[in-house]
Amino acid sequence: MNRVPSKSDILAWIADHPGQTSKRDIAKAFHVKGAARIDLKKILRELEEDGHLERRRKTYRDPDKLPPVSVLQMLPPDDLGDLFARPLEWHGEGPEPRILFAPRATDPALGEGDRILARLQEVSGEDHQYIARLIRRIGTNPRKLLGIFRKSAEGGRIVPIAKGSDKDWIVAADATYGARDGELVEAEQAGPKNRLGLPRARITERLGDPGAPKAVSLIAIHEHGIPDAFPDAVIEEADRAGPAGLSGRDDLRDMPLITIDPADARDHDDACYAHGDDDPKNPGGHVIWVAIADVAHYVRPGSALDREAKKRGNSTYFPDRVVPMLPDRLSGDLCSLHEGVPRACIAVRMVIDAEGAKLSHSFHRGLMRSAASLNYKEVQAAEDGQPNDKCQPLLEPVIAPLYAAYAALKRARAHRQPLELDLPERRIVLSEEGKVTSVAFKDRLDAHKLIEEFMVLANVAAAETLIFKRTPLLFRVHEEPDRQKMDALRETAQSSGFTLAKGQVLQTQHLNALLNAARDSDFSELISISTLRSMQQAYYNAENFGHFGLALKSYAHFTSPIRRYADLIVHRALIAAHGWGRDGLSPEEIERLDETAKHISDTERRSMMAERDTNDRYLAAYLSDRVGAEFTGRISGIARFGAFVKLDETGADGLLPMRALGREYFHHDAETQTLMGADTGLVIGIGQEVTVKLAEAVPVTGGLTLELVSIDGEIVRHGPGGGRNSGRRGKAPRRKAGQSRAKAAKGKKKVLRKRR
């Protein structure tokens, strides 16, 4: 399809996707390619000339605009029947802007005085400056469910898939939304809950085959028990919130703090600014400001919002959706540092010297106004000498000083030597229908690293301040690896020709030396994976045991209170420590810190498992039409029942079951994490290069089953009579009396390494 969209289609797209309004975004959305792009450009120009669109060079000096997500109050229809709304949070100095409400066919009827949460698109017209699209009507929060639809003559029933749901839901004939028997559907409660009989539902979306891509994350949400619907009391409490004022806060609105996020970010919870230190005692030093949304102002201890945020523990991220910790009114609006809009924040001012060492810091409860909402790629392009129109005026006063401060922090990082694992992350790219279109490597730009270093420094400052002020908090803890895991890593390193010294206090610099030695060798992946597996899992604790991976004595999460409850606890601790108000950490919370730490550590692991399972299912669906194809990969794990392979192309993990290795018996050695063939002496261990054939891909479970084709470049052939002929000649080394199978396997590995 290469049809040029109509003007109404384009305006509808822009209203629904206010963050994706460039010509390139619109062309991609409507699949416009080649010569048709010329016609698209012409239509966009006509829309500009007609006043429906306006191309503006937005700078950080432009405060007179509304946030992209706003609370509106509906006005009565005008003489032509059009619906308009007025903003309930207007901070500009000019007249209040007029907003045209553009309803969809599926939107509920709205009347005068109704309050709505809406997404705004700035336009230019004769009598309005914004077009509004409904997110939801405030005060309505129908119960939602996910289940399998079973059709009947009277309509049908929905069998919920959530664990513990023992009641079906009745669906009337006029509320089936055309769903077919056996389809996975989303529905909401229809009418008041009956005291007797089964509850009634209205189907709102057909998701088709339960194994289809669009259903994948929803199934994971319900499988892992992740709460995805906010209780009415939580929504009502969020809807009552309003913008914070200046009372009791430092006025930071003139400071050019900017947010730097992914291009598709819907919320912005951290902003930063840097400049050279003018103190003559600190030559070449820098002052860094990091401002974080003041979520604690809105989420008070013991409130409905607080109870639900704690229950969720954190936001959960899937390729096609986010299950937020907080409702839209907060996460996408009042606690999101939108460009040009005053927002409550807790900011930390940090002074570093020319080598990046922190000299001092101080915390401030303030009111800020983001100078610009930028994304990583455009900031990096600006630093690299290719600024766009938005970044050009910010390059010298804002962007360049950020990179100068980052250069100093890089020197401090090199001195501190945090663990430098080089394992590239992959990103699953979905089409609008929810199908995987590609699996790409995530960008690792200096812009990403800059924000990471600023956030780490701010987190350290929070921990140090609270320790100094003797205020209880939750630390982010990463303990040292245990001796047994280190011994296993040491043996893997030695069998690969590298050294990890023994008999000294283990530090991250020792592991970095090993990783650097292996970086350009055939064993790079093996050493990286083995090092990662030797690490303990990070968690939250009321006691400080340090952060081994970051090589820090004290560390706390402060920078993401929109999506992590631990950060909200730290914010409340800072409020209590500085005496900023009554919304600080309460005595009851302090008593339950141990319990809270365990709970949110568990919810974090729950989210990680759900995210991993979802990615596995998406990747299995992506590869399901390539069964029989060959792929290269690396052995990523060894088990008694076979070996796991991480495929190079997608990063998907597949299983090489024992039956796929041939008919000979394989000895499993847990000590060396190897499998060794009893007849051929073939040794299979972590990190080895393999070529495999995809035998089976099951999207519903996310399982991939593989067959071994070659290992370390040598073809593996299944021989007649149940044996195997391998590209390697010779037998496995005989074990001497008293020699462990592990040592025999190690001896075999040395022989194979010499051949390579």
Buried (B, 14 or more C-beta within 10 A) or exposed (E): EEEBBEBEBBBBBBBBBBBBBEEEBBBEBBEBEEEBBEEBBEBBEEBEEEEBBEEEEBBBEBBEBBBBBBBBBBBEEEEEEEBBBEBBBBBBEEEEBBBBBBEEEEBEEBEEEBBBBBBBBBBBBEEBBBBBBBBBBBEEBBBBBBBBBBBEEEBBBBBBBEEEBEEBBBBBEEBBBEBEEEBBBBBBBBEEEEEEEEBBBBBBBBBBEBBBBBBBBBBBBBBBEBBBBBBBBBBBBBBEBEBBEEEEBBEBBEBBBBBBBEEEBBBBBBBBBBBBBEEEEBEEBBBBBBBBBBBBBBBBBEBBBBBBBBBBBBBBBBBBBBBBBBBBBBBBBBBBBBBBBBBBBBBBBBBBBBEBBBEEBEBBBBBBBBBBBBBBBBBBBBBEEEBEEBBEBBBEEBBBBBBBBBBBBBBBBEEBBBBBBEEEEBBBEBEEEBBBEEBEEEEEBBBBBBBEBBBBBBBBBBBBBBBEEEBBBBBBBBBBBEEEBBBBBBBBBEBBEBEBEEEEEBBBBBBBBBBEBBEEEBBBBBBBBBBEBBBBEBBBBBEBBBBBBBBBEBBBBBBBBBBBBBBBBBBBBBBBBBEBEEBBBBEEBBEBBEEBBBBBBEBBBBBBBBBEBBBBBBBBBBBBEEEEEEBBBBBBBBBEEBBBBBBEEBBBBBBBBBEBBBEBEBBBBEBBBBBBBEBBBBBBBBBBBBBBBBBBBBBBEBBBBBBBBBBBEBEBEBBEEEBBBBEBEEEBBEEEEEEEBBBBBBBBBEBBBEEE
